[in-house]
Amino acid sequence: MTRHVEHVMGTVFSFDVRHDAAEAVARAVAWLHHVDAVFSTYRPDSAISHLSRGEIDVSDCPPEVAQVLALCSQTEHDTNGYFTMYPGGRLDPTGLVKGWAIEEASRLLSEAGASHHCVNGGGDIQLGPGPSPWRIGIAHPARPGALCTVVTGHDLAIATSGNAERGPHILDPHTGRHATALLSITLVGPRLTAVDAFATAAFAMGDAARDWVEEIDDLEAFAVTADGSWQTSGFGAQN
């Protein structure tokens, strides 16, 4: 068993691997630091900062930048504009980058033979393909120390979006106002790149997210509202 905690990308990443996998975890950690160096909007020397200031073109950036920007464009289309890589009018793809980075870290572990793992980056989780399931508790946004639901499974991605920890900070791109209709929303699906970005978009949608998620294959949602909670029709099957 290998466990490791790493502070990177402005949050805490934890690796829980049910194998002796120190070398594989080290490679995954190095990958996360590379992603931070390329995509951090807080580092003036990052490629994304240079690109945002118009000092370089995409062709001058590491190849991951073009890949991420293409994924952002597709996500914006898939969410009807509720996801944007230009929040506040400035290039910032970090709404997708963390989930993408975690998913890739998970892939690196699986390729190294350490498939039974949980990679958690600030509450956004990619579970490896097995062999046995994990139980992941989802914190209640209005009741510190309590859980609102539990997700059980493997080979799954789980992402929660809400205002509990940082206060209102997610904008509805269509109105420019902070999204406040939901307290939190948790999405469950196969891969964290999409699930994490979709969670942010779904929170911005508010209750309209329920019908939107229902239309997407292999995606389920659990939302907490001021009056209670709701979930999509297949959410129970994930547990």
Buried (B, 14 or more C-beta within 10 A) or exposed (E): EBEBEBEBBEEEBBBBBBBEBEEBBBBBBEBBEBBBBBBBBEEEEBBBBBBBEEEBEEEEBBEBBEEBBEBBEBBBEBBEEBBBBEBEEEBBBBBBBBBBBBBBBBBBBBEBEBBBBBBBBBBBBBBBEBEEBBEBEBBBBBEEEEEBBEBEBBBBBBBBBBBBEEEEEBBBBEEEEEBEBBBBBBBBBBBBBBBBBBBBBBBBBBEEBBEBBEEBEEBBBBBBBEEEBBBBEBBEEBB
